[in-house]
């Protein structure tokens, strides 16, 4: 028998579960998310281990979905001192790196920015020869001043040769201790957005490394020798080495953990997921057991990026959302929240703030705290407030649907006690067992994946051979991330012809996923 710990960090609570090798929940816990995040993780981990009573030497795996990298970028704290090198002169000199990024972030990350000659056309032909002499000069100039480097070349998703050669030169001069982030491994076609994503990735490498080492040390202090994995934002796992190389992929892993956990708990592969936390509600779409990806550029810390992200709608509604009552009988719901202080501030717990949980308890929709403490509230007004709460969620559900047909809706998250068993637009509303810790379960049961998104010229190999090549690359990525080769399958494939490019150009995206390798 072997066991695994799944931990997921939310804005309000940090949830942890301990699962056996049949993915049955042996123990679960919720603890408040702390300002430094790490101490909340360690507290939840110790709590769930203590509650489980299982032998420590049988806990083999620990999966963590964390907000460390997101917080570092939003708060502008603990970021690496980076250099950004764009390979694209003279073609891209008109637009400098980090254009459109907030001033404070540009000041932190834009101290060492360079544009060198090189890059490729959309069809893979060289724009101009790579200026290796200039790269050597830059490497010597930044040596000792930076601890992470981002390299972005024009159309590197089509041809990565110049980025790979630049990385060789940088490692030769700077040594292997300075990580180099390459844009073709992170973003898709679109120079500015891919460059931003690569710069952000380079900026949070140390945050990811410190988080991983801290988590591993905390496990060892408890006497647990477990393999550590991080949740990534497509609902799958990556090993520590992969996470330190691509830390930006941990951003938004919380909602995707919830989506995967909801799929497992409800036994559905296609549905809408409504995850209600203490502060926000996330609505996502489950397609073939994985979260639907967004096709839009996404802003991270104010910087526009184009790396893969889940397709979500987040609204300011959770169990701790404050209800503001006005003297004329009108009201507003949120978006501010008491968050993890609900048990201190909420009326049903003896506090002084009217929260959405108080409304649900007063109307008999939920049984938590002391209902007598909200007996004085005007039921007629509360009914209107509750209708507004439900209406906010129904509106978000409607925005995420691709047709008017009703679809199954799975409710998860501790705050989902707010919602009724019927929702407009839902064919059925499912609230599975362990719904309050679906996010931690999603982290614990997650598979390991690899993904490729690249522009191919079909004239070179033909469509069938091109797709086979893309599948092969995705499978290799999954194995590198820690998947068992025999269990890997292709879970998503998409090819979109690009009529405006010659050579029968097509953007191909393939995702492969498999079970966690026992040799990891």
N, C-alpha and C positions, 0 to 999 in steps of 0.2 A: 504494500500500500504506500502510495506517495501522495503528498498534499501540496497545494499551492496557495499562496496568499495573493489576493487581488486588492489593490488600494487605488482609490480615485479621489482626487482633490477637487472640491467644488468651491464656489465663492463663499458659501456658508458653512458646509460640513465636509469633513474628510471621512469617507466611508471605507470600511475594510471588511473583507470576507475571507474565510478559509474554506477551500473546496477540496474534496477528495478527487481521486483520479476518474471518478464517474461524473464529476462536476456537481456533486451534491453539496449543499451549503452545510458545513459542520458548525460554523460560528460566524457571527456578523456583529458589526458595531458601527456607531456613528460618533464622531467627536468633532468639536468645533475646529474649523480651519483657523490656523494661527497666522499672525502677520508675517512671520518668517517662513511659513509653510512647512518647513522641515520638522519642527517640533510637533506639529499637529499630525504629520505622517507617522512619526515614531510613536506617539501616544496611541494612535489607532492601531498600529502594528502590535504593540505590546498588549493592548486590550484584547484584540482578537485572538492572539496566541494564548493568552491566559484563559480566555473563555473556552477555548477548544479542547484543552486537555490532551492533545495528540503528542506523541513523542517528537521532540524537536528535530531529531536526525531524519525524520521522515518528511519534513518540509523541504521539498527539493527546488521549488521555483517561487519567485516573488515578482509580481507584475505591478508596475507603478504607472498610473496616469497622473501627471502632475502639471501644475501651472507655473513652475519656476521660470521657464523661458518667456512665457507670455508676460508675467509680472515684471521681469527684468527689462523687457522692451517698453512696456507701458510706463514703468516708473523711471526708466533711464538709469538704472542702477546695475552695478556689477558687470558691466559690459566689457568685452575685450578691447584692447587698443589695436585697432585694425588698420590694414592698408587695403585699398581697393584699386585693382588694376583692370582697366578695360582694354581689350585688344580690338581696335576698330578704327585707328587713324589711317587715312584722313577722313574716312567716310562719316564718322560720328562726332567730329569735333564741335559741331554746332550745339549739341546738347550735352552738358557736363553731367557727370555722375551725381546722384542724389538730388536731381532737380525735382521739385514738388514735394520733397520730404520736409517735415517740420523743422524749423530753424534749430531748435535745441538738439534734435537728433543729428542734424547735419554737422553741428559743431562738435559733437562727440565722435561721430564716425567718419567725418570728411577731412580729417587733418592730413591724411596721406592718400591722395587720389591721383591716379596717373592714367593717361591714355597713350597706348603705344601702337605702332603700325602693325597691321595684320587683320585677320578676320576672314570670313567666307561669305559668298553670295548664298542666296536661298537654295541654289542647286548644288552647293558643295564646292564650287570653284573658288579659289583664293581671290580675295579682293586685292591683296598685296602680300608680299612675303613677310613672315613674322620677324620683327626687329629683336633678335635675340640679344644683341649688344646692349640695347636699351634696357631689356629685362634684367641683365646682369648688373647694370648700373643701378637700377631701382632696388634690386635685392640687396646690394651692398649699402645703399643709402638707408634703407629701413631696418637693417640688421641691428638688433638691440633696442629698437624703438617700438616695435610692434610684436604682438604675440599671436596674431591670426591674420590671414590674408584671404581676400576674396578676388577671384579671377573670373571675368566675364568676357567672352568673345562673341563677335557678331555671328549670328546663326550657328552657334555651337550645338544646338540640338540636331542640326543637320550634319555638321562636321566638327568633331571635338578635338582635332589634331593640335590646334594652336593652344588650347587650354591645357592639354596634357603635356605639351612641351614646356609651357610656362611653369607648370607645377614641378617638372623635373629641374628646371633652372633654380626655382625658389628653394626647393629642398636641398639642392647642391650647395647653395650659399648659406641658407638659414638653418639647415639641419632638419631632421625629421620631427623635432619637438614643436616646431611652429606649424599648426594645422593650416592647410590650404583648401578653401572651399571652391569647387568648380561649378559654374552655373549650369552646365549641361546635365549635371546630376540632380539639380534642385528644381529649376523652373522649366517652363515650356517656351515656345516661340513668342517673342515680344521682348525686345532688348531691355527697355527701362525697367519693366516690372520684374524680369528675371534677374537683372543686376541688383535691384533692391532686395529681392528675396535672398540672393547669395550674400550680400553685405550683412543682412540681418542674421543669417545663419552663422557667418564668421564671428559676429558680435556676441553670440550666446554660447560658444563652444565651451568656455570655462565654466559658465553657469551649469551646463549639462554635466560636465566632468565632476564638479564639486557635488552636485546633487547625487550622481551615481555613486561616488565614493562614500558620501555620507550615509546613503541608504544601505550600501553593502556593509559598512562598519557598524551601523545600528543593528543589522541582522546578526552579525558576528558577535556583538556584545550580548545578544540574547541566546547565543549558542547555536545559531542556525547557519549552516553552510549551504545556501541556496543560490541557484543561478538567477541573476537579476535581468529583467526585461522592462522596457519602457513601452507604454502605449503610444501609438502614432495616430494621426488624424484621419486615417481611413478605416479605423476600427480594428487594426491588426497590431502586432508586436514587432519590436526590433531589439536585438541584443545591445548590450552596453556600448560596445565598440561602434556599432552602427549609429546608435543614438548620439554619441559624442561627435561623430562625423556629420550627422544631419539633425542637429537639435531642433531646427525650426519645424521639423515634422511632428514635434510633440504639441505644437500649438493647436488648440481646439480638439485635443484628444478626449476631453471629458464628455462632451455631447456624443461623440462617436462610440465611446465605451457604453454609454447609456443605450444607444440604438442597438448595439450588438447584444447587450445584456437583455434588453427587452425582447429581441428576436428569439433568443435562447429560452427565456422564461415563458414566453407565450407560445412558442412552437410555430411561429409564423416566419415566412421568408419575405413577404411583401406586405407592408402596412405603413401607416403614419405613426410616428412615435412622438408623444407629448411628455417631455421630461420637466417636471415642476420642482424646482429647488427652493431655497429660502429667499432668493433675490430675483431670479429670472426664470422664465419658462422657455425652453428650446423646443422647437418643432422641427423634426427631420423626417426624411423619407427612407424607408427600408426597401431596397431592391435586391432580390436574390441574397438576402441575409446580410448585405453590406450597405453602408450609408450612401445615398446618392451624392455625387460630387457636384460642387458648384462650377458653373461654366463662366463665372464672372471673375474679374480681378478683385482681390480682397485686400483691404487695408489692414496692416498690422502696425500698431504703434504710430499710425499716421502715414506710413509708407505704403504705396500701392505695389502689390506683388501679384504674381501669377502662378505660384506653386499650388499644388492640389489642396483643396479645402472642402469640408463637407458643406452641402447645401442646407442651410439652416435659417430659420427665422427666430430671433430672440426678442422677447418682449419683457418689459419691466413688471413682471408679475410672479410672485412666489409666496411661500408660506409666511414670510416676514414682511411682505409689502405693506406699507403704511396707508391706511384709508383716512383721507383728510375730509372732515365734516365741516361744512360751512353753516353759518347761522340761518341762512335762508332755506336750508334743507337740501341744498345741492352738495355734491361731493366729488372728489377725485380719488382715483385708485393709483397709488405710486407716482412716479417710478421708484421713489426712495424706499428703502427697506431697513428694518432693524437687523436683518441678517441673522448671524449666529447668536445675537443677543435676544432672540425671540423669547426664550425661557426666562429672561430677566425683564424684558420690556412689555411683552404681550399682556393684555388685560386678564386673560384666563389664567395666567401665571402670577397674577398679583402686581403687574406692572402698570404703566400709565399711558401706553400707546395702543391705539386701536389698529390692529393688523388684520389682514385677510383671514388668518386662522381664527381670530376672535369671531369674525362674521360667520364662518362655517360652523363653529361650535354653538353660537347663539341660536342658529337656525336648525340645529340638530343634524347638520350634515357631517359633522366630525365629532369624535369623542376624545378630547385631549384637554388637559388642564381642568379647571373648575368652572363648570358652566354657570354656576350661581353668580360668578363675578361679572358676567355679561348679561344678566337677567334684566338689568335696568335699561338696556338699549331698545330703541324704537324698532320693532320688528318690521314695520312697513318700509322704513328707510333701508334696513338691512337687506330686505328682499330685493330692492332696487340695486343695492351695491352688489349683491350676489349675482344678479342677472348681468350686471356689467362685467364682473369677473369672468363668468362663463362666456359672455359675448366676445371678450378679448381673445380667449383661446379659440373659439369657433372661427373668428375672423382669421387668425393665424393659420388654422387648419385649411381654410378655404384658399388662402394664398399659396399653400404648398401643393395643393392638388392640381393634377394636370387635366382633369375632366370633372364634369359635374356629378359623376357617379359617386355614390357613397363608398367609403373604403373603411377597412378595420382600423381602429385607433387603439394603440396600447398606451396606457397611462403608467408612468414610472416616476420615481423621485419622491422624497418624503413629503413635498408640498402637494402631491397629487390628491391628497385627502380633501383638497378644496373642491374638486370637480365631481360632477354627478356621473351616474352610470349611463347617461344618454347625452349625446352631443350632436348638434346639427351637422350634417355632412358625413357622419360616421355610420357605417353599416352595423357595427357593434363596437362597444367600448370594453376593453379587456384590462383588468387590473390584476396582474399575475401575483403569485406568491413571491415574497422577497422584493416587491416592487420598490421599496425604499432604498435598497442597495443595488439596484440593477446596474449602476455605473461600475461599482467595484466588481460585480460578477462579470460584466463585460470585459473588464481588464483581465480577470482571472482565466476566462475561457478563450481568450482571443487567439486567433491563428497568426501565422507569420506570412507576410506578403512581400512581393516585389512588383514594381511597376515601371513601365517604359512609356514615354510620350515623345514621339519624334516625327519629323517630316521625312518621308521616303519618296524617292522618284521611282514610281512603279515601272517606268520604261527600262530600268536596269535589270530587275529580277522578275517582274511580273507580280500580280497581286498575291497569288497563293504563296509563292516563295518569300515574299516580303512579310506577310503575316506570320509565316512559320518562323522567320528570323526574329520578328518582334516577340513572339511567344517564347522562343529560346532565351532571349535576353531577359525577359520578365522572370522566367523560371530561375535563371542564374542569380538574379537580384534577390529572389525569395530565399534561395539556398544561402546566399551571403548574409542575409538578415537572420538566419537561424531556423529555416524550415526543413522538415524531413523530406528529402527528395521524392520518396515513394508516394507521399500523400499530397503532393502539389497538383492543383488543377487550375485551369484558366477560369477565373470567375467573372471577368469583364473584358470585352474586346470592342473596340470602336475604330472605324476608319472613315475619315471625312475627306473627300476629294477637294483640293484647293484649285479651283478653276482659274484663278488669277496667276498661277505659277506654271511654268513650262515643265516638260518631262513627266507629265501625268502625276504631278506631286499630290501626295495624300498624307494627312496627319493621322498617325496610328497611335492608339493608346491601348495598352494591354496590361491587365493586372492578374498576377498568379498568386495563389494562397495555399498554404499547407499547414499541417499540424507542427507544433513545436518539436524540434529534434531532441531526442533523448540524449544525444551526444553533446548537446549544448552545455 
